[in-house]
Each structure stands twice: as structure tokens, then as C-alpha cells.
């Protein structure tokens, strides 16, 4: 497993990280705690040292905490990141909310204290806001609270998880120097971050955490026309209407151009994300031991060639999910 610096935080993380959303119940159907703990243990055995969870992920923090407590040393050396959700719902469209409605400092502190109890830890390495609107920059008391939490040793670094498919919605606050990391959707289909966000992160020393590098499974080769997900699984919305057929057609074109099999596609997709400017780690949801072993092994594979990156870059796709 190769490791990279997490921006200017002073933290070093595995380039393949563990995305722990799927460990909670709710949006992902079929999660169970024991399987999640086994998957986390195997990932750490294979060199994964970065785990990303959130208050909003149901039992995820609790499962992560249990997995770490069961390890010798309580998971020393593992970098744990979590997220504070807004106090009131914030839409993906511009909400018009004042930041004091969404992220008052007292709410950040309360959310963190709950996270620490669930995780069974006295601090987290990275606290992130689970959404952001750039119009909030310079307003509210959230920054004073972040600074206080750092001074108290409750957090080591602070970041923002960018709204889905809106990488430009963090550029203003990024330039103020108060953000240590940015978490963003970036993959073969969603390449918008490479336009402005990734270059800005490199300029300001901000670590980039890539999420959804496999496009919720679209870049695994498993999404085909007629695919069915369990009732209540959020992927029924993500792959609604004729989108599975569109995915199947686009994936077939990628496989033909790269001359690879569907089994090789996840590796190519993750290495594409790892090649992104300023990227520190790519977090992947891994609920099964097989997925853990497959994804952790990608760090041992050689980087994509310039020609391969160019071919994949041509498959940018604006899905316009939110109208």
C-alpha cells in the first residue's frame, strides 16, 4: 500500500481509503455490524490507514469504533475522519440559509462530542462539514469553534465535503486558507473538479479526498440494463429510468478502447482518480472481504500511462442528476 501526504495537515494516509457510508443501515440495504468489522480489520491488515465516516451514516461510527477497539493498540496509526451534518436540512440547490442556521459553532461541538462517543475516541484526526455553500464564507462562528477544537486537541484538521457535483461551490472558502482538506466526487464520468478545484487545492496545499470514484458502481461493469436493487436502496434512484442502459453502453466503449475486461475496470477507474491533481486518497465503499482485497491491491498496480489517462479523460459525462 502506497501512502501520500494529506495536504498540509502533517498526516500521512493510504492512497486507498475506506469509505464507511455502507457500514450503516438506511441508504444501503444489507449492512451488518459483524461483516463491517471483519471488512475493516482486513482493510487495515492490507495497509489501509484512512477511514471516512459521518454522523449521518447511521451506525457507521459505532462500527468503526468497535473495529478499532478490537485491534491491538486500538487502531494506532489509523487516521479517522468524520463529518458534522447541518443542524437543519440543506438542499443541493442554493438554500438561502444563513450559516448560523446550518452550522452554528455549538452544533459543531455537540456533533463532534456525539461522534467521539460513538467512535470511542478522545479525538478525530479530521472533522469535515458534510455540506457547504460558498456564500457562507467569512460568516458565522463555526471557524472560531474549529480553531478552539484544534487547540483543545479534539480534532487535528478541518475540511469540507463538497455538495454532490458542485466542486466550484468551495473555491471561495478554499482561498481563505481555513480549509485543510476537501472531499469531492471525482471519477471517469465526473471530471469537473479537474477544471478549477483540483488545481486550486494544489496551489493552496489542501488535501483532496476523492469519493465515488467508481460512480456508485457504474464503473465496476456490474450496472446493466434491467439491474435491480433491494427495495429501499438509494441506487434505485441513482440508476433510475434508462440510466443503466446508458451506463452499460458507455462502459462497453471504455472497455473496447482500453482493451480490458470488465473485471479490470475498477482498477482502471481507481487509478484514474488517484492520478488527479493534488489527490491524497481515494475512499471506496468496501463491505465484503473480496472487495477489500481487490481494492487494496490496486495500490500495488502501476499508474495508468499517459495514453490510458487521455483515453479515459474523453469519457467525461454530464449526467445532470439534479436538473
Secondary structure, DSSP 4 states (H G I P E B T S, - for coil): --EEE-TTSS-EEESEEEE-GGGSSSSSTT--HHHHHHHHHHHHHTT--EEE--TTSTTHHHHHHHHHHTSGGGSTT-EEEEEEPPSS---SS-----HHHH--HHHHHHHHHHHHHHHT-S-EEEEEES---GGGTT-SSHHHHHHHHHHTTSEEEEEEEPPTT-GGGGHHHHTTT--SEEEEE-SSS--GGGTTHHHHHHHHT-EEEEE-TTGGGGGGT---TT----TT-THHHHT-TTHHHHHHHHHHHHHHHHT--HHHHHHHHHHHHHTSTTEEEEEEE--SHHHHHHHHGGGGSPPPPHHHHHHHHTT-----TT-
